[in-house]
Amino acid sequence: MSEEHAADTRAEWHDVLLRLAGWLADEDLAKARALLAAGRPEDVAEVIAQAINTGLVPYSPEDADRLRVLLAGHKDDPSLVDAGVRQEMEDPPYDFASVPPWGIGPDVVDDVDHAVAEAAADAQVTKLWRAWRYPPTGLQSVRRVYLAETPVGADPAETAGRLQDALARAGEPTPQVEAYVAGTRLPYYQRSALARAEALTIQR
């Protein structure tokens, strides 16, 4: 695979993972992003193939076409995609808020937030936000979702991996980092999170 083709595949996988966020299990999403940042797209394909084989991950016909191409490129069965295709997509069933369940207080920005803000300074991040994601039922936990904007020419896949690593070291389980290039038209999940997020100061 040429360097140009590898870069295109990496960018395509990153974009597809953005679009699967909110549907893919947090553990699978974090693992796939870590593997992509490490330069292992074939392992990303394996993680996604296993996840979509459950039939619980929906995607549009357009995203299904992209997934088939990516999976086939890594020798995974592209027909695994077929069960998840939805002609009409619903939005991911989450609400977002700028504050955690315990409300506003002196500890709203804590050591976990400081850790990711410090890592952002070394990761070409120009803007950083944190939103609290609330599930549709009480069966899941409220989770932090971080959104990191990078300048044109940066590698958002690398950025996501670096910030995830910092969050994991700070004790955040299956960290959720939505990294994207400035000017990108984001899917609903990320737009919804940004609309209710709190800006974090990047600690340069």
DOSE-414628 format. One line per 5 residues: their letters; for each residue z, x, y of C-alpha. Coordinates in steps of 0.2 Angstrom, whole numbers, plus 5000, padded with zeros to 4 digits. Layout:
<sites>
a) Z:X:Y | ...
</sites>
This chain:
<sites>
mseeh) 5000:5000:5000 | 4995:5007:5017 | 5008:5009:5031 | 4999:4996:5041 | 4999:4984:5026
aadtr) 5017:4987:5023 | 5022:4984:5041 | 5012:4967:5041 | 5021:4962:5024 | 5038:4966:5032
aewhd) 5034:4956:5047 | 5028:4942:5037 | 5043:4942:5026 | 5054:4942:5041 | 5046:4927:5049
vllrl) 5046:4917:5033 | 5065:4921:5031 | 5068:4914:5049 | 5059:4898:5043 | 5070:4897:5027
agwla) 5086:4899:5037 | 5096:4883:5036 | 5089:4879:5019 | 5091:4895:5009 | 5109:4898:5003
dedla) 5118:4910:5015 | 5121:4923:5001 | 5102:4923:4996 | 5097:4924:5015 | 5109:4939:5019
karal) 5104:4948:5003 | 5085:4946:5006 | 5087:4952:5024 | 5097:4967:5018 | 5083:4971:5006
laagr) 5070:4969:5019 | 5079:4981:5031 | 5080:4994:5017 | 5061:4993:5014 | 5062:4984:4997
pedva) 5050:4969:5000 | 5047:4968:4981 | 5066:4964:4979 | 5065:4952:4993 | 5051:4943:4983
eviaq) 5062:4942:4968 | 5077:4935:4977 | 5066:4922:4985 | 5057:4918:4969 | 5074:4915:4960
aintg) 5080:4904:4975 | 5065:4893:4976 | 5064:4891:4957 | 5079:4880:4959 | 5068:4867:4968
lvpys) 5081:4865:4981 | 5073:4875:4995 | 5060:4864:5005 | 5046:4871:5016 | 5030:4864:5024
pedad) 5013:4866:5016 | 5009:4880:5029 | 5025:4890:5024 | 5021:4887:5006 | 5004:4895:5008
rlrvl) 5012:4910:5016 | 5025:4911:5002 | 5012:4910:4988 | 5002:4925:4996 | 5018:4935:4998
laghk) 5024:4931:4980 | 5007:4935:4972 | 5007:4951:4982 | 5023:4957:4973 | 5017:4950:4956
ddpsl) 5029:4935:4956 | 5022:4918:4951 | 5015:4909:4966 | 5016:4892:4957 | 5035:4893:4959
vdagv) 5032:4887:4977 | 5024:4870:4972 | 5040:4861:4969 | 5047:4864:4986 | 5033:4858:4996
rqeme) 5037:4844:5008 | 5023:4835:5018 | 5036:4830:5031 | 5050:4842:5034 | 5067:4836:5040
dppyd) 5078:4847:5051 | 5091:4858:5042 | 5107:4847:5041 | 5119:4857:5052 | 5127:4855:5069
fasvp) 5131:4870:5081 | 5144:4873:5094 | 5150:4887:5105 | 5168:4886:5100 | 5176:4888:5082
pwgig) 5186:4874:5074 | 5202:4879:5082 | 5194:4877:5100 | 5195:4887:5115 | 5208:4901:5117
pdvvd) 5210:4919:5120 | 5204:4924:5102 | 5188:4915:5102 | 5179:4932:5104 | 5187:4942:5091
dvdha) 5185:4959:5081 | 5171:4952:5071 | 5161:4948:5087 | 5166:4965:5095 | 5159:4974:5080
vaeaa) 5142:4966:5081 | 5141:4968:5099 | 5144:4987:5097 | 5131:4988:5083 | 5119:4978:5095
adaqv) 5119:4993:5107 | 5111:5004:5095 | 5099:4992:5088 | 5087:4988:5102 | 5095:4971:5105
tklwr) 5093:4965:5123 | 5102:4948:5121 | 5115:4943:5109 | 5123:4926:5105 | 5135:4918:5093
awryp) 5136:4900:5088 | 5147:4891:5076 | 5138:4882:5062 | 5146:4865:5056 | 5141:4858:5040
ptglq) 5136:4840:5037 | 5151:4837:5026 | 5168:4846:5023 | 5162:4854:5007 | 5156:4869:5016
svrrv) 5165:4881:5028 | 5161:4883:5047 | 5151:4899:5049 | 5146:4910:5063 | 5128:4913:5066
ylaet) 5122:4927:5077 | 5106:4927:5086 | 5099:4944:5092 | 5084:4945:5104 | 5074:4962:5103
pvgad) 5060:4968:5114 | 5042:4968:5110 | 5038:4983:5098 | 5055:4983:5090 | 5058:4979:5072
paeta) 5068:4963:5070 | 5070:4965:5051 | 5079:4982:5054 | 5089:4974:5068 | 5095:4960:5056
grlqd) 5100:4973:5043 | 5109:4984:5055 | 5119:4970:5062 | 5123:4962:5045 | 5130:4979:5040
alara) 5141:4980:5055 | 5147:4962:5051 | 5151:4965:5033 | 5161:4981:5037 | 5171:4969:5049
geptp) 5175:4957:5035 | 5162:4944:5038 | 5156:4937:5022 | 5137:4934:5019 | 5134:4938:5038
qveay) 5120:4927:5046 | 5110:4936:5059 | 5094:4928:5066 | 5085:4943:5074 | 5068:4939:5083
vagtr) 5056:4947:5096 | 5057:4941:5114 | 5044:4927:5117 | 5044:4921:5099 | 5042:4903:5096
lpyyq) 5057:4900:5085 | 5060:4887:5071 | 5071:4872:5074 | 5086:4880:5066 | 5087:4895:5078
rsala) 5083:4884:5093 | 5097:4872:5089 | 5109:4887:5087 | 5104:4895:5103 | 5106:4879:5113
raeal) 5124:4879:5108 | 5128:4897:5107 | 5139:4908:5118 | 5132:4924:5125 | 5141:4940:5119
tiqr) 5142:4956:5130 | 5133:4970:5121 | 5145:4985:5122 | 5134:4999:5127
</sites>
